Amino acid sequence: MATRTNEYEQPIGVALSGWTVRERPARVSIEGTRCRLEPIDVERHAADLFHAYSQATDGRDWTYLTIGPFTDLASYRSYFAGAAASADPLHYAIVDRASGKAVGTLSLMRIDPANGVIEVGNVTFSPRLKRTALSTEAQYLLMRYAFDELGYRRYEWKCDSLNAPSRQTALRLGFQFEGIFRQAIVYKGRSRDTAWYAIIDKDWPVVKRGFEAWLDAGNFDAEGNQRESLASLREAQAHG
């Protein structure tokens, strides 16, 4: 594509003549096949989540989060009440449709309707949720909501650059690595270099089709094991 120039022969970006400010994400439930995303609610979700997180054998899941670990339900409920009242981040509980129990949370945050930019963050998955098809569906549902229903142009993932599992997850989900912001954050008394990843609207159709192919029941055997990886199915969509 040829670079556009203005009247001074300076290169300028792609025109967005039909662009309008996007809507902010709402406190709505988002239905999936395996799970449902619900705006967090202390009475509905706090006890289930605390119990689910308590199944972990140690506190390593909280190392790269700005909160936790929580040693009792009362302290978790206190944090949760503040999170439930927040509009940015806007937190959603991930409810397992089979059990009806909340098994994790994630949020939309750093919400920028004017520029169509939004970030998924505060990803807090219990042992019941990690490395399951349900966890992948939860990520897909929130991504689909941001792109297809709200019309955002850019969907971001950021994490501590030392958090190797989070960085691997971002790539598995279809995010592209964009760089390291050095000394970006201070949390838990330490410095954080932040790794940035993003999916933009032109990436989304292929990413979406990859998710849908992976989540299809035919991609799993009788024991629930995947037949093809998400990355391979996304690659096939890109060249199909």
N, C-alpha and C positions, 0 to 999 in steps of 0.2 A: 504493500500500500504506500502510495506516495505521501511524503510529509506535507502537511498543509503549511502555508505561510500567510502572514498578514500583509498589510499594505507596505510594511517596512522590510519585507522579505525575511522576517524572523519566523523560525519554525514554531508552530502552535499545535495544541492538542486537538483531538477529534471533537467535532461539533456535537453538542447535545441539545438540539433545538427543541425537542419535546420534553426535556427534563422538568420534573416537578418535585417538590419536597415530598419525601416518603412519609407514610404514617409510622407512628411509633408502634412497637410491638404491644400487644394487649394481654390482659390477664384472661386468656382463653385456654381451654383444653384442646389438645391436638391429638387426634386418634390415630393409632397405628394398628398393625396386626398383632404384634406381641406386647406392645406397651402403649401407654397413654401418658402424655405430658400434661401436668396440671399445675396451675399457679400454686406455689407452696402455701400451705395453711398449717398453722401450729397444731390445731386439734386433729386434723386429718392425717398429718404426715410426720410430725416430730418424733413420736414414740417409735413408729415403724422404722424410720431412718436411723435413729440412735441404736436400735436393736440390730439393724442390718450392719451398721458400721462396727458394732461391737463384736461381730464374728471374726474380725481380723485378729491375727495372733500378736501383732505389735502395732506400733504407731507410725510405721514407715509411709503409709498412704497420706499422711498429713505433712510430710517434710517440705514439699514444695507448694503447699497452700498457705495463704496468709492467716488462716484460722486453724484451730485444733492442735492436738487432739483433745477430745472432750472426755472427761472421766466419769461424768454422771449426767443423767437425763436433764436435771435442772439447769445445768450450765449450757447444755445444748439447746434447750428450749429458749433460754434467754437470748442466745445468739440468733436462733431461728426466728424469733419474734421480730427482731430488727431486720433480718433478711426479708421476711414476708412483707414488711412495710416499704421496702425499697422499690423504686421505679427504675433505677439504673444503678446496679444490676437488677434485672428482672428475672427472678429465680423460678424455675420449674422443677417439680418433683417428677421423677420417672416411676410410674406405677406399673408393676408387672400385672398384665391383664389376667394371667392364670391364677394368681394368688390374691390379687387386689391390694397388695402391699407396695408401699414406696420403697425402692431399693437404691436410689441415688438421686442426685440433683445436677443440674447445669443451668446456665443463665445466658441471657443476652445482655450485653453490657457495652459501655463506651458507645452508646447509641447516637448516631449522627445522621438524622433524617435529611438535613440539607444536602449532604454529600452522598447519601446512600451507603454509608459505611456502618458496619455493626460487627461486634466480636462475640464469639462464644467463649465463655469462661466459667470459673468456679466449678469445673467438672469434678464432681465428688462421687465416685462410684464405689459401692460396697462390694465385698467379695462375692455376693450373690449376682452382681451385675457384670463384673469384669470378664472380658474375653468371652462374651456371649453374643448371640445374634440380637438379643434384646438391646444390648448396649449400642450396637451399630445402628439399629433402627432408631433409637432415641436421637443419635447424632443426625441421622438423615432427616427425621421429622422436623427438627428445629431448623436445619439448613433449608429444607424445602419451604418452610413457613417464611423465612427471611427472603428468599429469592422469588418464589412463585406467588406468594400472597401479598407480601409487603413491597416487593420490587426493589430490594436493595441491590447495589452494584458490586459490593465488596464485603466479604465475610472473612473475618480474621481469627487467627488462633495465635496466642502468645503464651510463652512459658519460660521458666528458668532455663538458660542454655545448658545447664548441667542435668536437667531432667530428661534423661535419655528415653524412658518409656513414653513420655508425652510427645517428644519430638518424633518418635517412630509412629505413634498413633496419628499425628497430624499428616504425615506422608501417606500412611495407609488410607486415610479418609479422603485423600485427593487434594490436600492443601499443597501449595508450592512454597518452598523456603525462600525468604526474601532477605535475610541478613540478621546480624546481631546488633542490638542496641546496647552498648557498653554502659555499665553502671546506671542502669535505667531505673532501678527500684531499690529501696531499702525495706526489707521485711524480716521479721523475727531476728532483728539485730545483726543482719548480714546483708552484704551487697549482692544484687542480682544483675547479671547480664541477661537481657531478654532476647530470645529467639522469636522472630516474626515469621508467620506463615499466612497465606491467604488463598482464597478461591474468589475469582471475579466472575461477573455474569457471563462472560463469553466461555469460561471453563465449565459452567454449571450444567449445560445439557449433557455433556459426556459424563461428568461426575454423577449426575442424577441417574442416568441409564445404567451406570455401573452399580450403583447402590441397588437399584430395582432388580437387576439381574442376580446380584448376590443374595438379596433378601428373599427371592423367590423360593418357595418350598422345594422345588425341584433341584435346588443347589445343595441340598442337605440329604445325607443318607439316613438310614433308620436310627442310627445312634446320635443324630444331630450334628455330625461332622460335615464341614464344608466340602464340596466337591471341587470347587475352583475358588481361588483367592479373590478378594475384592480388587486388588491391584491388577490381576490378570484379566478380570472381566471388564474393568475400566479401560484397559489397554485395547481389548477387543472392540469395545464400543468406539474408541477413538479412531480405529482403522477399519471399522466395519462398513 
